[in-house]
Amino acid sequence: MAKLHVLIIEDSELDSDLLLRTLRQSGYELVDKRVDTANDLQNALRERQWDCIISDFSMPGFSGISALKMVREKDSNVPFIFVSGTIGEDIAVDAMRTGAQDYVLKGNLARLLPAINRELVDVKMRREHKHSEQKLRQLEKFEAIGQLAGGIAHDFNNVIAAIMGWAELGQEEVAEGSRAHKFFGQIREQSERAGRLTRQLLAYARRQVLTPRNINLNDIVGEAMALLQRVIGEQIEVKTLLASDLHTTKADPAQVEQVLLNLCLNARDAMPNGGRLVIETRNTDLDEAYCLGNASVSPGPYVQLSVSDSGVGMDAATMERMFEPFFTTKDKSKGTGLGLATVLNIATQHHGTIEIESQPGKGTSVTVALPCEKSPIPRKGT
């Protein structure tokens, strides 16, 4: 049974009950509210996002047109349908020009359900189209930044290689245990750190050559666990839930490992006082409905790698910017802002997708899906 959040603007409780009974008889499970004043309408709009709003046209002290204008100031997409016994055709046309989707006469409520169903489909399509446009603009911006970052990283990588080479030669020329030997060692360590950053930049810019092969994601998780346990720390409980029948995916194992490390390090930083980290793999199928809103993927079988934490979570403003390169909420000494941007690009390069769920104070779950064949391969050592 489909759930429908419906707000009714109506001064007559009997008429409101009739509308609700009509919707329930049509198979909807309703979450409903009735208002008949401007103040109550404002409160109801702040209370939740409504799937549909049904309004009378003429009410004592409050007009349907006023209600429509208030709704449109808050939400330009929510379906707004007038149901009235007094509205004429000329007035109805003017109301639709103001932003209403339809009007139904109270004596002909048989038109109400088809009107609601049509508008629910239309608003879903409008939202998906808007989401696709936003993703396209985001990808275009990322591509431009990626080209710049990739060019810089490529040249910078050559400089770092030279520094590391001279540092190694310097260590060989001085006595082991001397201050100079220690200094050369620190130069090498910092150069290696800078090298890891340039590799992230190159991965973000898609300048690294992929070497894909058939792999089992469970092997990647298993091989990375020793390193992850060391860098995550004992204050965080790590749990793995790995599908025993996981399908084969063709991917670059080094890039997939980069995805896993980036997500786990982000999770660690989101739990400064400890918490729980869950790494999970599973098989799934992405259908056509999902792929309509995610143009980078095609329907079919996929394997998923999920990393979930019990950390601080993200608010809506942070989630709007989470894939922006160099955007970070961490201290400058702890984050580059390239982690999620790199994960997104690696997933896209492999014709996969990434989904993120997060709430402030309730943690974050990141799921990367990669295309696969429905043919499990044995894990290493089995």
BADOSE-180312 format. One line per 3 residues: their letters; for each residue x, y, z of C-alpha. Coordinates in steps of 0.001 Angstrom, whole numbers, always signed. Each point is the difference from the previous one (the first is absolute). Example, Ala and Ser with C-alpha at 12.3 -4.5 7.8 and 13.67 -1.06 7.14 Angstrom:
as> +12300 -4500 +7800 ~ +1370 +3440 -660
// end
This chain:
mak> +0 +0 +0 ~ +1492 +3338 -1112 ~ +423 +2646 +2671
lhv> -1156 +3531 -856 ~ +729 +3093 +2084 ~ -2932 +2267 -808
lii> -758 +3468 +1333 ~ -3618 +1170 -284 ~ -869 +3702 +114
eds> -3695 -85 +803 ~ -2283 +1711 +2531 ~ -2559 -2832 -54
eld> +1013 -3077 +1979 ~ -2752 -2025 -1713 ~ +1323 +886 -3478
sdl> +3527 -831 +1145 ~ -1135 -3409 +1285 ~ -1682 -685 -3355
llr> +3256 +737 -1856 ~ +1983 -2229 +2335 ~ -2500 -2842 -324
tlr> +234 +259 -3805 ~ +3791 -297 +139 ~ -36 -2902 +2471
qsg> -2493 -1901 -2133 ~ +2455 +402 -2890 ~ +2681 -1896 +1927
yel> +2106 +2770 +1558 ~ +1310 -169 +3558 ~ -344 +3620 +1091
vdk> +2002 +2301 +2206 ~ -2294 +3002 -3 ~ -647 +3383 +1569
rvd> -2778 +2568 -407 ~ +547 +3765 +316 ~ -2283 +2972 -643
tan> +2068 +3079 +926 ~ +3152 +1621 -1358 ~ +1851 -524 +3285
dlq> -891 -3710 +137 ~ +1079 -400 -3625 ~ +3411 +1573 +707
nal> +504 -2353 +2935 ~ -1024 -3033 -2074 ~ +2448 +928 -2776
rer> +2815 +246 +2548 ~ -1039 -3290 +1585 ~ +775 -2300 -2972
qwd> +249 -300 -3768 ~ -3438 -912 -1355 ~ -580 -2267 -3007
cii> -3188 +1787 -990 ~ -2085 +2991 +1102 ~ -3769 +160 -544
sdf> -1715 +3327 +594 ~ -3477 +1487 +32 ~ -274 +3220 -1990
smp> -2207 +2146 +2215 ~ +304 -63 +3799 ~ -1027 +2562 +2633
gfs> +2919 +2380 +497 ~ +2431 -2034 -2131 ~ -23 -465 -3785
gis> +1325 -2928 -1979 ~ +2088 +2351 -2155 ~ +1710 +1385 +3127
alk> +686 -3553 +1124 ~ +1433 -874 -3421 ~ +2386 +2985 +65
mvr> +1215 -947 +3498 ~ +645 -3580 -1124 ~ +1877 +1086 -3124
ekd> +2274 +2255 +2054 ~ +982 -3083 +2007 ~ -48 -2743 -2665
snv> -252 +515 -3741 ~ -527 -3685 -814 ~ -2568 -1460 +2401
pfi> -3267 -826 -1863 ~ -2760 +2468 +957 ~ -3558 -909 -991
fvs> -3113 +2085 +579 ~ -3161 -1909 +1010 ~ -2940 +2357 +148
gti> -3728 +188 -562 ~ +54 +3667 -1029 ~ +2958 +444 -2349
ged> -814 +1003 -3550 ~ +2016 -816 -3111 ~ +1449 +3513 -402
iav> +1056 +107 +3649 ~ +1436 -3504 -275 ~ +2134 +975 -2995
dam> +1348 +3015 +1912 ~ +767 -2248 +2974 ~ +2000 -2365 -2175
rtg> +1928 +2925 -1425 ~ +847 +946 +3586 ~ +1506 -3448 +585
aqd> -2757 -2534 +664 ~ +275 -3312 -1835 ~ -3721 -809 -323
yvl> -3500 +670 +1291 ~ -2742 -2482 +853 ~ -3634 +748 +753
kgn> -1295 -1419 +3282 ~ -2848 -1583 -1927 ~ +2455 -1929 -2182
lar> +2548 -1502 +2414 ~ +581 -2888 -2415 ~ +2500 +2351 -1708
llp> +2000 +521 +3207 ~ +1992 -3247 +84 ~ +1094 +102 -3701
ain> +1026 +3643 +479 ~ +2094 -834 +3082 ~ +1634 -3030 -1626
rel> +884 +1995 -3117 ~ +1532 +2829 +2016 ~ +1994 -2366 +2228
vdv> +1574 -1531 -3119 ~ +680 +3446 -1482 ~ +1647 +1357 +3139
kmr> +2188 -3097 +246 ~ +1147 +495 -3587 ~ +692 +3705 +607
reh> +2068 -763 +3086 ~ +1966 -2736 -1793 ~ +653 +2360 -2919
khs> +1194 +2716 +2370 ~ +2217 -2525 +1823 ~ +1498 -1148 -3325
eqk> +689 +3602 -1045 ~ +1716 +704 +3329 ~ +2163 -3115 -363
lrq> +935 +997 -3566 ~ +1036 +3506 +1083 ~ +1952 -1536 +2890
lek> +1793 -2444 -2289 ~ +883 +2790 -2456 ~ +1491 +2032 +2851
fea> +1903 -3014 +1312 ~ +1347 -733 -3486 ~ +1424 +3519 -309
igq> +1587 -131 +3444 ~ +1251 -3518 -712 ~ +1829 +1084 -3138
lag> +1771 +2743 +1930 ~ +767 -2235 +2994 ~ +1230 -2819 -2222
gia> +2448 +2206 -1851 ~ +1405 +1407 +3235 ~ +181 -3432 +1644
hdf> +1851 -1531 -2947 ~ +2735 +2654 +104 ~ +77 -18 +3804
nnv> +435 -3762 +12 ~ +3214 +342 -2006 ~ +1357 +2533 +2501
iaa> -866 -2264 +2945 ~ +1718 -2971 -1663 ~ +3163 +2068 -315
img> -159 +1109 +3658 ~ -456 -3587 +1161 ~ +2937 -1118 -2132
wae> +2344 +2648 +1407 ~ -1170 -787 +3548 ~ +819 -3687 -493
lgq> +3451 +894 -1336 ~ +539 +2360 +2938 ~ -855 -2719 +2527
eev> +2536 -2331 -1601 ~ +2754 +2640 +269 ~ -355 +732 +3730
aeg> +449 -2131 +3092 ~ -3037 -1999 +1097 ~ -1394 +1439 +3240
sra> +1393 +3475 -629 ~ -2150 +3140 +17 ~ +513 +346 -3766
hkf> -1180 -3598 -552 ~ -3139 +775 +2021 ~ -622 +3210 -1962
fgq> +330 -1806 -3345 ~ -2425 -2641 +1311 ~ -2574 +2672 +861
ire> +391 +1496 -3474 ~ -773 -3421 -1478 ~ -3044 -478 +2251
qse> -1445 +3401 -893 ~ +730 -610 -3679 ~ -1876 -3301 +162
rag> -2929 +1805 +1639 ~ +26 +2576 -2790 ~ +177 -2860 -2505
rlt> -3163 -1534 +1433 ~ -1734 +3350 -383 ~ +1044 +299 -3643
rql> -1266 -3543 -632 ~ -3355 +1098 +1405 ~ +64 +3032 -2278
lay> +806 -2193 -2986 ~ -2784 -2412 +929 ~ -2399 +2925 +341
arr> +1111 +1392 -3359 ~ -238 -3483 -1590 ~ +3608 +230 -1142
qvl> +945 -3408 +1367 ~ -136 -2927 -2411 ~ -2461 -2646 +1203
tpr> +1093 -3635 +38 ~ -3304 -1797 +567 ~ -280 -3723 +605
nin> -2575 -2378 +1433 ~ -6 +361 +3781 ~ -2028 -877 +3058
lnd> -597 +3081 +2187 ~ +238 -2207 +3066 ~ +3690 -570 -821
ivg> +602 +3762 -98 ~ -1638 +387 +3406 ~ +1936 -2932 +1447
eam> +3379 +1248 -1248 ~ -655 +3526 +1249 ~ -1159 -965 +3493
all> +3473 -204 +1571 ~ +843 +3509 -1172 ~ -3460 +1311 +915
qrv> +186 -1323 +3556 ~ +3267 +1868 +541 ~ -1123 +3352 -1401
ige> -3556 -77 +1412 ~ +991 -698 +3592 ~ -1235 -2205 +2811
qie> -2728 +2411 +1152 ~ -2056 -827 -3105 ~ -1692 -3395 -330
vkt> +355 -1342 -3551 ~ -2447 -2586 -1328 ~ -82 -1624 -3447
lla> -3125 -1482 -1604 ~ +1228 -1631 -3213 ~ -2358 -1823 -2378
sdl> +1152 -3602 -463 ~ -1467 -154 -3535 ~ +1382 +3329 -1194
htt> +135 +346 -3773 ~ +3042 +845 -2097 ~ +728 +3621 -868
kad> +2569 +1223 -2500 ~ +1889 +2852 +1626 ~ +3428 +1370 +785
paq> +777 -1514 +3434 ~ +2291 +2894 +979 ~ -2765 +2488 -749
veq> -2595 -2015 +1921 ~ +2400 -162 +2943 ~ +335 +3794 -240
vll> -3793 +268 +225 ~ -89 -2222 +3099 ~ +2839 +1852 +1737
nlc> -1472 +3438 -717 ~ -3430 -988 +1321 ~ +1410 -1657 +3127
lna> +2266 +2950 +814 ~ -2944 +2379 -412 ~ -2011 -2226 +2354
rda> +2844 -12 +2536 ~ +194 +3805 -29 ~ -3779 +185 +518
mpn> +361 -1994 +3251 ~ +2646 +1872 +2053 ~ -1307 -1560 +3237
ggr> -331 -3505 -1379 ~ -2935 -1822 -1523 ~ -901 -2790 -2400
lvi> +1149 -519 -3581 ~ -1733 -2570 -2209 ~ +1403 -1128 -3373
etr> -2482 -1983 -2069 ~ -146 -1606 -3445 ~ -3095 -1268 -1784
ntd> -1487 -792 -3411 ~ -2739 +2220 -1393 ~ -1840 +871 -3210
lde> -546 +3579 -1160 ~ -3276 +373 -1866 ~ -1004 +2435 -2729
ayc> -1823 +2282 +2439 ~ +3215 +496 +2009 ~ +2133 +523 -3105
lgn> -2339 +2708 -1332 ~ +1213 +2222 +2823 ~ +3626 -1177 -330
asv> +1058 +399 -3610 ~ +3511 -1368 +626 ~ -1246 -3567 +597
spg> -2035 -2561 -1940 ~ -2525 -2520 +1342 ~ +1440 -3369 +991
pyv> +1882 -1932 +2695 ~ +2414 +1858 +2289 ~ +2082 -668 +3079
qls> -99 +2500 +2838 ~ +2647 +1051 +2503 ~ -1462 +1873 +2982
vsd> +1841 +1808 +2788 ~ -2202 +1156 +2899 ~ +955 +1842 +3182
sgv> -1703 +1168 +3185 ~ +1666 +3401 -154 ~ -1074 +3630 -66
gmd> -1798 -219 -3359 ~ -555 +2813 -2486 ~ -2649 +2690 -239
aat> -1768 +918 -3250 ~ +2358 +2918 -753 ~ +3075 -2233 +311
mer> -1547 -2735 -2161 ~ -638 +2564 -2741 ~ +3770 +580 -228
mfe> +1424 -3367 +1062 ~ +1331 -907 -3463 ~ +1612 +3381 -639
pff> +3768 -382 -333 ~ +1927 +1628 +2870 ~ -3185 +549 +2052
ttk> +431 -1389 +3515 ~ -1447 +510 +3467 ~ +3185 -1350 +1598
dks> +2948 +2015 +1265 ~ +2402 +919 -2794 ~ +2607 -2278 +1558
kgt> -2343 -3007 -174 ~ -1803 +217 -3317 ~ +650 +885 -3631
glg> -3631 -11 -1137 ~ +831 -2531 -2729 ~ -1244 -3218 +1640
lat> -3611 -143 -1202 ~ +799 +1805 -3256 ~ +2553 -2719 -778
vln> -2440 -2780 +961 ~ -2637 +1518 -2306 ~ +2404 +140 -2933
iat> +1294 -3535 +515 ~ -3589 -1293 +134 ~ -877 +1972 -3147
qhh> +3102 -1259 -1824 ~ -1138 -3552 +712 ~ -3540 +804 -1264
gti> -1305 -257 +3547 ~ -1780 +2301 +2401 ~ +172 +1277 +3572
eie> -2828 +639 +2461 ~ +313 +1722 +3387 ~ -2432 +65 +2915
sqp> +777 +2176 +2999 ~ -1675 +1810 +2878 ~ +1583 +2268 +2609
gkg> +764 -2027 +3114 ~ -1053 -3288 -1628 ~ +2980 -855 -2159
tsv> +636 -476 -3702 ~ -295 -2889 -2438 ~ +1782 +76 -3376
tva> -761 -2652 -2624 ~ +1985 -453 -3207 ~ -1519 -2257 -2685
lpc> +2113 -1529 -2785 ~ -1371 -1948 -3000 ~ +591 -3735 -18
eks> -802 -3345 -1510 ~ -2228 -2436 +1875 ~ +2782 -2521 +503
pip> +1700 -157 +3401 ~ +3712 -746 +69 ~ +1718 -1665 +2959
rkg> +1695 +2229 +2530 ~ +3737 -301 +344 ~ +1020 -2916 +2173
t> -3271 -1903 -468
// end
